[in-house]
Amino acid sequence: MLKLSRILPFLENARKPWNFSQNLGLKYFPAPIKFDPIEKVDRPKLKIIEKVPQFPPGLRPPKMQKRLRLMRGPELVHNKLIHRQYGILALGGGRLKWNHFEMMRMGIGRQIDVNRMFAIWRVDPPWQPVTKKGQGQRMGGGKGAIDHYVSPIKEGRVIVELGGHLEYPEAYKILQLVCHKLPFKAMVVSQEIMEQREAEEEQKTKSNTNYYTMKYVIQNNFGGCHDWLSPFDHKWFGRYR
């Protein structure tokens, strides 16, 4: 049987009328973003990229080697946002073909509002020739003909910038449509995200308590690692492979 001491509190509360208290007052919403004076561009949409570079008349298109070093290492020049808003950042090295340029131009151009947004290129048009021999040909006979042109990209390169009167969620929705279709790893970034990445990288370097870093190991030839390490490992100490 239930004890009377347990039932009495419920009976007392049942006799009292229900008190519905309504909290009245002002609702506090975050202040809207104040857009600084934005530098205007000539064309709000991305420009059309030429599939083949234009050479002077009478000049034969030159051929060149693969030059894989153009894709290795960090980008030291074009690694900042000019308009300090949004863009696509390369997380690895690779090559951009003309098809990738068209994919980005069409994908971003269909989504942006030209009255309040703009997009600009941060990479050069395809300029490095890639040769290829016809199917079924034997080895030898000289270097093959030029098949297409590419633009080499290093890690940390800004590919496209998006700016204007828009916030990050809207910019992310537009840029992510083409970001995952690139031939290398990339991410949509804002100025705040890039500053946060730099701060985290600096904090990791300062807070590292392990004395035997990759730089220390390689410079002191631990385990005879100089015999099998590549020149790029000696230069960047295991990064930017």
Secondary structure as the mmCIF struct_conf table of DSSP 4:
data_model
#
loop_
_struct_conf.conf_type_id
_struct_conf.id
_struct_conf.beg_label_comp_id
_struct_conf.beg_label_asym_id
_struct_conf.beg_label_seq_id
_struct_conf.end_label_comp_id
_struct_conf.end_label_asym_id
_struct_conf.end_label_seq_id
HELX_RH_AL_P HELX_RH_AL_P1 LEU A 4 ARG A 15
BEND BEND1 LYS A 16 LYS A 16
HELX_LH_PP_P HELX_LH_PP_P1 PRO A 17 TRP A 18
BEND BEND2 GLY A 25 GLY A 25
HELX_LH_PP_P HELX_LH_PP_P2 PRO A 30 ILE A 33
HELX_LH_PP_P HELX_LH_PP_P3 ILE A 38 LYS A 40
BEND BEND3 ASP A 42 ASP A 42
BEND BEND4 PRO A 44 LYS A 45
HELX_LH_PP_P HELX_LH_PP_P4 LEU A 46 GLU A 50
BEND BEND5 LYS A 51 VAL A 52
TURN_TY1_P TURN_TY1_P1 PRO A 57 GLY A 58
HELX_LH_PP_P HELX_LH_PP_P5 LEU A 59 PRO A 62
HELX_RH_3T_P HELX_RH_3T_P1 LEU A 68 LEU A 70
TURN_TY1_P TURN_TY1_P2 MET A 71 MET A 71
BEND BEND6 ARG A 72 GLY A 73
STRN STRN1 PRO A 74 PRO A 74
BEND BEND7 LEU A 76 HIS A 78
BEND BEND8 LYS A 80 LYS A 80
BEND BEND9 ILE A 82 GLN A 85
STRN STRN2 TYR A 86 ALA A 90
BEND BEND10 LEU A 91 GLY A 92
STRN STRN3 GLY A 94 LEU A 96
HELX_RH_AL_P HELX_RH_AL_P2 TRP A 98 GLY A 109
TURN_TY1_P TURN_TY1_P3 ARG A 110 GLN A 111
BEND BEND11 ILE A 112 ILE A 112
TURN_TY1_P TURN_TY1_P4 VAL A 114 ARG A 116
STRN STRN4 MET A 117 TRP A 121
BEND BEND12 VAL A 123 VAL A 123
HELX_LH_PP_P HELX_LH_PP_P6 ASP A 124 PRO A 125
BEND BEND13 PRO A 126 PRO A 126
STRN STRN5 GLN A 128 LYS A 132
HELX_LH_PP_P HELX_LH_PP_P7 LYS A 133 GLY A 134
TURN_TY1_P TURN_TY1_P5 GLN A 135 GLY A 136
HELX_LH_PP_P HELX_LH_PP_P8 GLN A 137 ARG A 138
BEND BEND14 MET A 139 MET A 139
BEND BEND15 GLY A 141 LYS A 143
STRN STRN6 ALA A 145 ILE A 153
STRN STRN7 GLU A 155 GLU A 155
TURN_TY1_P TURN_TY1_P6 GLY A 156 GLY A 156
STRN STRN8 VAL A 158 GLY A 164
BEND BEND16 HIS A 165 HIS A 165
HELX_RH_AL_P HELX_RH_AL_P3 TYR A 168 CYS A 179
TURN_TY1_P TURN_TY1_P7 HIS A 180 LYS A 181
BEND BEND17 LEU A 182 PHE A 184
STRN STRN9 ALA A 186 SER A 190
HELX_RH_AL_P HELX_RH_AL_P4 GLN A 191 SER A 207
BEND BEND18 TYR A 211 TYR A 211
HELX_RH_AL_P HELX_RH_AL_P5 MET A 214 GLN A 219
TURN_TY1_P TURN_TY1_P8 ASN A 220 ASN A 221
HELX_RH_3T_P HELX_RH_3T_P2 PHE A 222 ASP A 227
TURN_TY1_P TURN_TY1_P9 TRP A 228 TRP A 228
HELX_RH_AL_P HELX_RH_AL_P6 PRO A 231 TRP A 236
TURN_TY1_P TURN_TY1_P10 PHE A 237 GLY A 238
#
